Amino acid sequence: MTVPLAIFEPLSAPHHWQPSALAAGPFAGLQGGAVASLLTAEIERLAGERNWGTAISVSAWFLRPTPMAELRTRLSVLTEGSRVSVVDNTLWAAGEDQPCATVRVTLSRERAVEIPGFPDEASEAADPRQFPLRTAKAAHGRPWFMDAMEARAGDGVAWFRLNHAIIEGAGPLSSVLGPADWTHGIARPVQNVVADPNPNLTVQLFRQPKGAWLGIRAQTRWQPVSGLGTGSGVLLGLDGEIGRVSMSVVLVPFPKPAPAEK
């Protein structure tokens, strides 16, 4: 049985990574969701050794484009508490001083509490396979991050199933980030009129997804006069709601085509 290619492969030096073609974004450089997934996966992989518990939320900032090149990361533990720990992880292109992205992950040791149960509004288990496949090509025409997942949509929900590991030993939160990074694009007010990169991404989970499918019920709002917007959404597993996602959006006009020569 062939093991699917991981999206990032470790190099000989600790915390050095080589992105595969599946980490690419639609234009130049890597997809932000792939980068945030790598940084979060490193923290999740270490969480078991350090007894940090479950990764329950992450905020990512994309500081500048991440190149398709050797990468290095550095973790920083902000606090290790009896219940909650907070860990940062920052990424650079190897040999460069200016960071490309950083994340802050909150982890917690789960403990049951004796209170009345919260009503779970989940109805029958969802089956994304009943909905049509959705495909999208990158502007450069080469493999990219969307090729690492299966995408389907129906009944107001976009469903994604990541078919490649981020890194070996990655945890549940890192597998959510890649699909969650598409949230603002799922529900654009108008398609194909401007680029709308998100300089940040926040995901919060109150329970872990069961299975590989992640659903997003998305909402996007734009304010053309300021060139700004937001994306947000409810995150769904096959058995109901699992958390929330949000991001800022910056609107960037597409370059105008050069006038035709007479």
N, C-alpha and C positions, 0 to 999 in steps of 0.2 A: 504494500500500500504506500503510495507516495504522500509524504507529508507536505502540506502547502507551504510555500515560501513565507517566512516571517517578513513583516514589513520593515523591521530594523534588525540587523544582524550585529552581534557584538564583535569588536575587534580585539586584538591581543592586549592592548592597554586598558585598564579598568575604566569604566564609564566612557568609553569611546564606541561609537556606533556608525555603521554604514547603512544609509537608507537604501531600500530597494526602489525600483521604478514605481511600485505601488504606493509610495509615500508622496508622489508628486501632486502638486496642485494643478488647476486648470490652465494656469499661465506659467510664469517662471517660478522656480523654487518649489518648496514643499507645501502641502496642504496644512493649514493651521491645526485642524483636528487631529491629523497624524502626529504632529509635533507635540501637542498637548497630551495625546495618548502615550507617547514614549515617556515623557517626563513623569506622568502619573503612574505608569506601569512600573517604573523603577522604584517608586516609593511603595507601591503595593507589594512588590516582590520582597522588599526589605521588611515590610510590616510584620510578617510572620516571625522572622528572626528576632525582632525587637519588641514583640508583644504590644504593638500599637493598636491592634483591633482592625476594624473594617473601615475602609475609606468611604466616607459618607458625602463629602463635597469637595469640589475643586474650583478654583478660579484661575484662569489662564490669561496671560497678556502676551500678545504677539508684537514684539518690539520692532522688528524689521524682518524682511523676507529671509527665510532659512534656505540656504542653497542646497542643491543636490551634491553633497560633499561629505567627507568625514566629519562627524559631530562629536563634541564632548559635553558632558554634563557634570554638574556639581550639586550634591544635596546638602541642605542645611537644616538641622533640627531646631525649630524655634522653641518648642516645649514638648516634654514628655510627661503627661499627667496621669493620674490614677484612672481617669475615665477618658480624657480627650488629649490627643497629641496633634501638633501642627508642624508640617514639614514643607520646606520649599525645595524646588529643583529648578535649576537654570541651565540653559543650553546655549552653546556657542558653536560656530563653525571652527573646526580644529585650526589652530594657528592664528585665530583672530581674537581681539580683546573685547569687542563690542558684542554683548549678548543678543541673541535672536528672539528668545522667548523664555518665559518663566511661569511656573505654576506654584500655587499654595494649596496643599491638600490637608483637609481635616479628617482625622481618623478617630474612631471611638470604639471602646470595648462594649459590646452589646450586653445589656442586662434587662431581663424581664421585670416589669413593674406591675403591681396589683392595683389596676384601675379598670373601670368599665371599658370594654373593647370599643375601639373606633369603628364605626360602620364602614365596611368595605363595599364600595359601590360597584365592584366588578360584577359583571353578569356572566354570560357564557364565555368560555375561553375563546379568544380570537384565533383565526386561522389565516394568516397573511397570504398563504399560498393560493387562496381563492381569488386574489386580486391580480390584475395584469402586471407584468414586469415593467419596470421603468429603467431606461438606460440614458446615459448622458456621456457625451464625448468631451474631452478636453480641447481647448483651443489649439494646443500644440499637436494634437493628433496621436500622441503616444500614450502608453499605459499611465494611469493615474489612480488616485486614492479611491475613486468611485468603483474602479474595477476590482477592488479588494472586497466588495460587498454586493449582496443581492438586494435590490430595491423593488418594492411593490407599493401600491397606493390604492386606497378605496375607503369609502365611508368617512372622509375627512381626516384620515390618518395616513401618514407616510410610514412605511415599515422598512427596516433595514436589518440585514443579517451579515455580520462581518465573517468572511470566510477564511481569513488569514490572521494568525496571531500577531499582535503588535510586537512583542518580544516573548521569549520563553518565560513562563512564570507570571505573565500579566494577570491582573485581577479584574473583577467585574466593572469597576468604575472606569478603568482605562478603555474597556471595550465599548462603553456607552459614548465616550467623548467624540469619536470619529463621526458616527451618525448624527449626534447632537449638534455638531458644528454646521450641519446643513440647515438648521432650523429656519434662519432668516430667509434662505433661498426657497424653501418649500412654499412659503405663503407671500411671495413678493406682490405688492400692489399692482405693479406693472412689470412685465417680463421684457428682457433684452433692450432696455433703454439706458441703463447705467450699470457700472460695476458697483457692488455693494459689499466691500470687505468688512469683516468684523474684527476690530482690534482687540477684542477680549471675548471670553467665554466662561460662563459659570454654570455648573451642573450640581444639583443637590438631590441625593437619593434618601428616601426614608425606608426603602427595602430593596433588596438585591433582585435583579431580574432573574427570572427562571427561564432557562433556555437561551438560545442565541439571538432571538428576534427582539428588536427594540422599535416601538412605535412612537411617533411624534405627532401630537395634535398642535399645529403651529399657528402663530399669529405674528404678523410683521406690520409695523407702522413706520411711515416715512414722513418727514417734514421737508419738502423741497426747498423752501425758502432758506433753511439753514444747512441743507445738505446732510442731515443726520436722520437716524432712525433707531429703532430697536427691534429685536426679534425675541420671541419667547415661546414657550410651549410646555405642554404636559407630556411627560415621558411615561410610556406604557410598556408593560410586559405582556406576555400572552394571557396573564390572569388578572390584569387590571393596572391601575396607576402605580408608579414606582417613584416619581419625583418630578423635578422641574428643571428647565433650561432657560437661560437668558443671555443676551449679548447686545452690545452697542453696534450700530451700523454707520458707516461713513460712505456717502454717495459720491462716486467718482465718474464724471462723464466719460464715455468712450471717446477715443481719439477720432477726430473728424477725418474722413478720407481725403486724400490729396486730390485737388481738382484735376480732371482729365486734361491731358495735353491737347492743344488744338492743332 
